[in-house]
Amino acid sequence: MTKHNHGAAISGRQSQRKLTEATLESGFQILRNKKDFEKAEIDEWGTRYHKPPAHWKQKTAKGKQRKFEADGFIPLEENGIIIEQKHTDKHGTTEEKVFYDLEKIRLGVYGKKHKLWYVFTGAEIHNTQPYKEFEKQVKLDKLDVKIIWGLAEYKSQLKKLKNTKGEK
């Protein structure tokens, strides 16, 4: 039997699988990996991968382009939706990562071509103060980010989208 030293990694994979299932059940596709993007013939840059702001260090120690990786991309007829998912069953470091993400949003890392949805999932999301503060700051700063609380609301938002725009 394999020993797992990082329960968050297992939880993360499970939550991604549930988000993928919810997306597919709602009649949309979600692109997550290189194979998905190649099959859909969509460039990963600006959809899955995002460059740091110009004034941040651009190269890794090995000279490769630094990148931030979104959790998914939903292609639509016009543009698409970049998906960032934060899953919380127990309190931990994931909660504080939203403030780093907030700075990335403020500095334009995700660009303006596609919509950006933050999907909070897990048993503890409504008890997670940093997520509430993130949402409050997004509203105060008038940032173009849709905050979604739970898979049921995610499915509801996809249903609304299906009724208005359709998919690619």
N, C-alpha and C positions, 0 to 999 in steps of 0.2 A: 504494500500500500504506500502511495506517495504521500509524503508529509508536506503540507502547505504552511509556509511561515507567514503568509500575508493574507489574512481573511478578507481584507478590503479588496484585493484583486479578484477573489472568487465572487464576492458580492457585486463587484463592478461588472463582471462578465454576465452574471445573472440578470442584473438590472438592464444592461444593454440588450440582452436577449428579449426581455419583456417589452422594452421600448420598440425593438424591431418588430416583434409580433403585433403590438398595438398598431404600428404604422401600416403593416401589411394588411391587417384585418380591416383597416379604415380605407383600403383601396389605393394606397400610395406605396411607392418604393422608397427605401432608404439606402443610401450608399454609405458604406463604412470602410471598405478596404480597396486596395489597388485594383483588384479583380473587378469589383463592383463598378468602379469609375471607368475602367477600360471597356467593360461590356456596355455601359451607358454612353460611351464616347464623350465623357465630360472631363475636363482638365481638373486635376486635384488642387491646383493652386487657386486660392480664392474661394474654394468650396470646402475642401477637407483641410488643406494646409494654408497657413496664414503667416506671413512674414512679420517679425517684430517691427515696431515703429522705427523709422529711419535713424533716429538718434540713439537707439539701443544697439548693442553689439549684434552684428548680423551674422558673423561666422562662428562656428564651433572651434574648439581647440584643434581639430583636424582639418579646418578650413572649409567645412561644408556649411551651406546655408542653414541658419537656425530657422526653426518653424514651430508654430503652435498647431496642434492637431485637434480639429473639432470632432465631436463624437458621432456626427452623422450629417448627411446632406440629403434633403428631399428635393429632387428635381421637379420643376413645374414647367408648364408651357412657357411662361415668362419667368426667367430667373429661377429662384428656388429658395429653400429655407435651410440655413445653417442651424444644426441642433447641437446645443450643449446640454448635457445631462449631469445633474448632481444628485447622487443617491445617498440617503442617510437612513440607516436602520439603527445605528448607534452614533453617539456624538464623537467627533474626532476631527482630524486635520482637514478633511474635505470641506468642512463648513467655512473655514477661513480662506480657502482658495478662491471663493467668490470675489473677495476684495481685490485680488490680483487680476481676476477676470474683469472686474469693473474698470480697472485702470486700462486694460487692453481695449475695452470697448470705448472708453473716453478718447483714447489715442488713435482710434480708427483701424485697429488690427483686422477687424472682420470686413471692412469696406462697407460700401453702400449699395452694391449691386443686388445682394440677396438679403432676405429677411433674416433676423436672428431670434431664435426661440431658446429660452432657458427653461428646461423642464426639470423641476424638482420632484424626485420620487423617493419612496421609502416610508417606513413606518414613523419616522421621527421628523419629517419635514415641517410639520406645523408646530413643533416644539423647538425648532432650530432658529434661534434669534439672528445669527448672521444672515440667513436667507431672507428674513423679514427686513433686515436693515439694507440688504442688497436691493430688494424690491423698492424700498422707500427711496434709496439714493438714485436708482434708475429713474424713478418718477420725478424727483427733485431736479435732476440734471436734464430731464426731458430727453433721455436716450431712447433710440428706436429699438427697443428690445421687448419682446412679448415674454412675460413671466407666466409660467404654467405650473400649477400645483397639483401634481399627481397624474397617474395614467388615465383616470376617468376624464379629467379636464383636457388632457392631451388628445384623447380620442374625440372629445366634443369639438375641440378647435379644428381638428382634421376634418370632421364632418361638415363644419361650417365652411371650411376651405373648399371641400369637394363640391358643395352646393353653389359656390360662387366662381371658382376658377378652373377646377379640373386639374389633372396631372399630365405629365409628359409621357 
